[in-house]
């Protein structure tokens, strides 16, 4: 009898135990839940000739930023699948290998082609999706729409109770502006599997885009205690709650959440989240008129310097520049921007010139050169989306431009920016800034 994965696709393993552990491990991986590593290791032990288990293990390593281990695992899977794999499994492993090797354009093309043939192979369908997926980091200006298009193209292949597909379909719609539709889909997916960090994350994003920050805080406060600190999204989900508290003016609560769950010294999250969440929270705290407690900037900067020693990540580098600028490392920001410009010139920075511009804009803002910051950021405001991430994460750079305009006397431009934001996402912070401009 054929052994199947959770969505009915055949597995080439000869072991019922390996198939069982694989299904469990993939469920845990897809829900960002602790235990995926142990389940997948058990699948590998039960059948060393089953290539999808080490391939999934490689994907888990890559998500955690453990790239040496990811490359070793995918190399093992590649050798196994050549001897003991089906056509689907060979394509599955080859696509994951491209992504892990950093060959992102090829990986995106391979993932889309694989999805045409096997749309329910969700480890591959998921590669282009999400805030850090292949679409988001492709440099495309319309990656929000591309995710929606991909989900809708394959929606007919999924039943109405597939919690994973509902989660990512909902997140994609909410990010693309269909907030009510996205929220409804994400909430359905989360209701089907509450032990799902990606589910609560998707709902939190939808609530943020709806301007329902306090509702998101309540959701996270009730859910987070049941999610172990070893969960890869523990700190990032707490970051969402900290943003909500900060936005409604409860600085004490926001700092308490940051100190307990988000800062690098207490979180076991993914390095990309640890750096960007810390930088963006501290920047917002200071930009909104509050003092950053002593040592927090330095601690975040020290972790970031070790985690990302070289320029080359369109999403991370502007956050690195914020940390460097906060520490008065002006030369460091300039070196980073120059390195990024060289990558743009070489054609290896897909997001293009917006990345070094954001670094220089962050430095100008930190130096109090608000007119200079506005001159840098305003022409590229529509290009920030190219760095990837989510709307909630990128909004910081819009805040930077808005505050630069306000502080340099460009009230009319600031009001126009606030008007555009009002149609997208209402917030108490924007209301306060509007009142300040009207005074």
C-alpha positions in Angstrom: 0.0 0.0 0.0 1.3 3.4 -0.9 2.4 5.7 1.9 1.1 9.2 1.6 1.9 12.6 3.0 -0.7 14.8 4.8 -2.2 16.0 1.5 -2.3 12.7 -0.3 0.9 12.8 -2.2 2.8 9.4 -2.5 6.0 9.0 -0.4 8.7 6.6 -1.6 9.6 5.4 1.9 9.1 1.7 2.6 8.6 2.4 6.3 5.3 3.2 7.9 7.1 4.7 10.9 9.2 7.0 8.7 6.1 8.2 6.9 4.4 8.9 10.2 7.3 10.8 11.6 7.7 12.7 8.4 4.0 13.8 8.4 4.4 14.9 12.0 7.6 16.8 11.3 6.2 18.6 8.3 3.2 19.7 10.3 5.4 21.1 13.0 7.7 22.8 10.5 4.7 24.4 8.7 3.3 25.6 12.0 6.7 26.9 13.3 6.1 24.6 16.3 8.9 23.1 18.5 9.6 19.4 17.9 10.0 19.4 14.1 13.7 18.6 14.3 13.1 15.5 16.5 10.3 14.2 14.3 12.3 14.6 11.1 15.3 13.0 12.7 13.1 10.0 13.7 12.0 9.7 10.1 15.6 9.7 8.9 16.5 7.0 11.4 13.5 4.9 10.4 14.4 5.0 6.7 17.8 6.4 5.7 16.8 6.0 2.0 13.8 8.3 2.2 15.1 11.6 0.7 12.3 13.9 1.7 13.1 13.6 5.4 16.6 15.1 5.2 15.3 17.6 2.7 12.7 18.8 5.2 15.4 18.9 7.9 17.5 21.0 5.5 14.6 23.4 5.1 14.3 23.7 8.9 18.0 24.5 9.3 17.7 27.1 6.6 14.7 28.8 8.3 16.8 29.0 11.5 19.7 30.5 9.7 21.9 27.4 10.2 23.2 27.4 6.7 26.1 25.0 7.0 23.9 22.3 8.4 21.2 23.1 5.8 23.7 22.6 2.9 24.9 19.3 4.4 21.4 18.0 4.8 20.3 19.0 1.3 23.4 17.4 -0.2 22.6 14.2 1.6 19.0 14.3 0.3 20.2 15.0 -3.3 22.4 11.9 -3.2 19.6 9.8 -1.8 16.8 11.0 -4.1 19.0 10.2 -7.2 18.9 6.5 -6.1 15.6 6.2 -4.4 13.2 9.0 -5.5 10.2 9.6 -7.6 10.0 12.4 -10.2 8.2 14.6 -7.7 10.7 13.9 -5.0 13.6 14.7 -7.3 12.0 18.0 -8.3 11.2 18.7 -4.6 14.8 18.2 -3.4 16.3 20.0 -6.4 14.1 23.1 -5.7 15.0 23.2 -2.1 18.6 22.8 -3.0 18.5 25.9 -5.2 16.9 27.9 -2.4 19.4 26.7 0.2 22.3 27.5 -2.1 21.1 31.1 -2.4 20.2 30.7 -6.1 16.9 32.6 -5.5 15.8 33.5 -9.0 16.3 29.8 -10.1 14.6 28.6 -7.0 11.6 30.8 -7.6 11.2 29.5 -11.2 11.6 26.0 -10.0 9.1 26.3 -7.2 6.5 27.8 -9.5 7.0 25.1 -12.1 6.9 22.4 -9.4 3.6 23.9 -8.0 2.1 23.6 -11.5 2.8 19.9 -11.5 2.2 19.1 -7.8 0.4 22.1 -6.2 -0.3 20.2 -2.9 3.4 19.8 -2.3 3.2 22.5 0.3 6.9 22.6 1.4 7.6 23.8 -2.2 4.5 25.9 -2.7 5.4 27.7 0.5 8.8 28.8 -0.7 7.5 31.9 -2.6 5.1 32.8 0.2 5.5 34.7 3.4 7.3 37.9 4.4 10.7 36.2 3.9 9.8 34.0 0.9 11.2 33.9 -2.6 8.7 36.5 -3.9 9.3 38.9 -1.0 13.1 38.8 -1.6 12.9 38.8 -5.4 13.2 42.6 -5.6 9.7 42.7 -7.2 7.6 45.8 -6.5 4.4 43.7 -6.8 5.3 40.7 -4.7 2.2 41.2 -2.5 0.0 40.7 -5.6 2.2 37.8 -6.8 1.6 35.9 -3.6 -2.2 36.4 -3.9 -2.1 35.3 -7.5 -0.2 32.1 -6.6 -2.6 31.2 -3.8 -5.6 31.8 -6.0 -4.2 29.9 -8.9 -4.0 26.8 -6.7 -6.8 27.3 -4.3 -9.0 24.7 -6.0 -6.5 22.0 -5.1 -7.0 22.5 -1.3 -10.1 21.7 0.8 -11.7 24.3 2.9 -10.2 22.8 6.1 -6.5 22.9 5.1 -5.1 25.0 8.0 -1.8 25.7 6.3 -3.3 26.9 3.0 -5.9 29.1 4.7 -3.1 30.7 6.8 -0.9 31.7 3.9 -3.8 32.6 1.6 -5.2 34.8 4.3 -1.9 36.5 5.1 -1.3 37.1 1.4 -4.7 38.8 1.0 -4.3 41.0 4.1 -0.8 42.1 3.0 -2.2 43.0 -0.4 -4.9 45.3 0.9 -7.9 42.9 1.1 -7.7 43.0 4.9 -11.2 41.8 5.8 -11.0 38.8 3.4 -7.4 38.0 4.6 -8.4 38.2 8.2 -11.4 35.9 7.7 -9.2 33.3 6.0 -6.4 33.5 8.5 -8.8 33.2 11.4 -10.4 30.1 9.9 -7.0 28.5 9.5 -5.9 29.4 13.1 -9.2 28.0 14.5 -8.4 24.7 12.8 -5.0 24.4 14.4 -4.3 26.7 17.3 -0.8 25.2 17.9 0.3 27.1 14.9 2.6 30.0 15.3 2.3 31.0 11.7 -1.5 31.1 12.2 -1.4 33.5 15.1 1.2 35.5 13.2 -1.0 35.8 10.1 -4.0 36.9 12.2 -1.8 39.4 14.1 -0.8 40.9 10.8 -4.4 41.2 9.6 -5.4 42.9 12.8 -2.4 45.3 12.5 -3.5 46.2 8.9 -7.1 46.7 10.2 -5.9 49.1 12.9 -7.0 46.6 15.6 -3.8 46.8 17.6 -5.4 46.2 21.0 -7.3 43.1 19.7 -4.0 41.8 18.5 -2.4 42.4 21.9 -5.2 40.5 23.6 -4.9 37.6 21.1 -1.1 37.4 21.6 -1.3 37.7 25.4 -3.7 34.8 25.6 -1.8 32.6 23.2 1.9 33.2 23.7 2.3 31.5 27.1 1.5 28.2 25.4 4.2 28.6 22.8 7.6 27.5 24.0 10.5 30.0 24.0 12.3 27.6 21.6 9.6 28.3 19.0 11.2 30.2 16.1 8.5 32.9 16.1 8.1 33.4 19.9 10.0 36.7 20.0 8.6 38.0 16.7 5.0 37.4 17.7 5.8 39.2 21.0 7.2 42.0 18.9 3.8 42.5 17.4 2.3 42.9 20.9 5.1 45.4 21.8 4.3 47.5 18.7 0.6 47.6 19.6 1.4 48.8 23.1 3.8 51.4 21.8 1.3 52.6 19.2 -1.3 53.3 21.9 1.2 55.0 24.1 1.9 52.3 26.8 5.6 52.6 26.7 6.1 50.7 29.9 4.2 47.7 28.6 6.0 47.8 25.3 9.4 47.9 27.0 8.4 45.1 29.3 7.5 42.9 26.3 10.7 43.7 24.5 12.8 43.0 27.5 11.1 39.7 28.3 10.6 38.2 24.9 12.1 40.2 22.0 15.7 41.4 22.6 18.4 39.1 21.3 19.6 38.0 24.8 16.3 36.4 25.6 15.0 35.1 22.3 15.8 31.9 20.4 14.3 33.3 17.2 15.7 33.4 13.7 18.6 35.9 13.3 16.8 37.9 10.7 14.0 38.5 13.1 16.2 39.2 16.1 18.1 41.9 14.2 15.2 43.5 12.4 12.7 43.4 15.3 15.2 44.9 17.7 16.3 47.7 15.4 12.7 48.6 14.4 11.3 48.5 17.9 14.1 50.7 19.4 13.9 53.1 16.4 10.2 53.5 16.8 10.5 53.9 20.6 13.0 56.8 20.1 11.3 58.3 17.1 8.0 58.5 18.9 9.6 60.6 21.6 10.7 58.1 24.3 14.1 57.4 25.8 15.7 54.1 24.9 17.0 52.6 28.1 20.8 52.5 28.4 22.4 49.5 26.8 19.6 48.3 24.6 21.0 49.9 21.4 24.5 48.5 22.1 23.2 45.0 22.9 21.2 44.8 19.7 24.1 46.2 17.6 26.6 43.7 19.1 24.4 40.8 18.2 23.7 42.1 14.7 27.3 42.7 13.9 28.1 39.0 14.6 25.0 37.7 12.9 25.3 39.7 9.7 29.0 40.8 9.3 28.7 41.5 5.6 26.3 43.6 3.5 24.1 41.8 1.1 20.6 41.4 2.5 18.1 43.9 1.2 15.9 43.6 4.2 18.5 43.3 6.9 21.0 46.0 5.8 18.7 49.0 6.3 18.1 47.7 9.9 21.8 47.2 10.4 22.3 50.9 9.3 19.8 52.0 11.9 21.7 50.1 14.6 25.1 51.5 13.4 23.7 55.1 13.2 22.3 54.8 16.7 25.8 54.0 17.9 27.2 56.9 15.9 29.1 54.6 13.6 28.7 56.9 10.7 31.7 55.4 8.8 30.1 52.0 9.2 26.9 53.1 7.6 28.8 54.7 4.7 30.8 51.5 4.2 27.6 49.4 4.2 25.9 51.8 1.7 29.0 51.7 -0.6 29.1 47.9 -0.5 25.4 47.8 -1.3 25.9 50.2 -4.2 28.6 47.9 -5.6 26.2 45.0 -5.4 23.6 47.0 -7.2 26.1 48.0 -9.9 27.1 44.3 -10.3 23.4 43.3 -10.7 23.4 41.1 -7.6 21.2 43.2 -5.4 17.7 42.5 -6.8 16.0 45.2 -4.7 18.2 47.8 -6.4 19.2 51.3 -5.3 16.5 51.7 -2.6 18.6 49.6 -0.2 21.7 51.8 0.0 19.3 54.8 0.0 17.5 53.6 3.0 20.8 53.2 4.8 21.8 56.7 4.1 18.4 58.0 5.0 18.6 56.3 8.3 22.0 57.9 9.0 20.6 61.4 8.0 17.6 60.9 10.3 19.8 59.8 13.2 22.0 62.9 12.7 19.0 65.2 12.9 19.4 66.1 9.2 15.7 65.7 8.5 15.6 67.7 5.3 18.4 65.5 4.0 16.6 62.4 5.0 13.4 63.5 3.3 15.4 64.3 0.1 16.8 60.8 0.1 13.7 58.8 1.0 10.9 60.7 -0.8 11.8 59.9 -4.4 12.1 56.2 -3.5 9.0 55.9 -1.2 7.2 53.6 -3.7 10.3 51.4 -4.0 10.7 50.3 -0.3 8.4 47.4 -0.9 11.3 45.8 -2.9 13.3 45.0 0.2 10.7 42.4 1.2 9.3 41.7 4.6 5.7 42.7 5.6 3.8 45.9 5.6 4.1 46.2 9.4 7.9 45.9 9.1 8.3 48.3 6.2 6.1 50.9 7.8 9.0 52.1 9.9 10.6 53.5 6.8 7.4 55.4 5.9 7.4 56.7 9.5 10.9 57.8 9.0 10.0 59.8 5.9 6.9 61.2 7.6 8.8 62.4 10.6 11.5 63.8 8.4 8.9 65.8 6.5 7.3 67.1 9.7 10.5 68.1 11.3 11.9 69.8 8.2 8.8 72.0 7.9 7.2 70.1 5.0 3.7 70.1 6.6 1.7 69.8 3.3 3.7 66.7 2.2 3.4 65.2 5.6 -0.4 65.7 5.6 -0.6 64.1 2.1 1.3 61.1 3.3 -1.0 60.8 6.4 -4.0 61.0 4.1 -2.8 58.1 2.0 -2.1 56.1 5.2 -5.6 56.7 6.5 -7.1 54.9 3.6 -4.9 51.9 4.3 -4.6 51.5 8.0 -6.0 53.7 10.8 -3.8 54.2 13.8 -3.9 56.2 17.0 -0.3 57.3 16.3 -1.3 58.8 12.9 -4.2 60.6 14.6 -1.8 62.2 17.1 0.6 63.3 14.3 -2.3 64.8 12.3 -3.4 66.8 15.4 0.2 68.0 15.7 0.3 69.2 12.1 -3.0 70.9 12.5 -1.9 72.8 15.7 
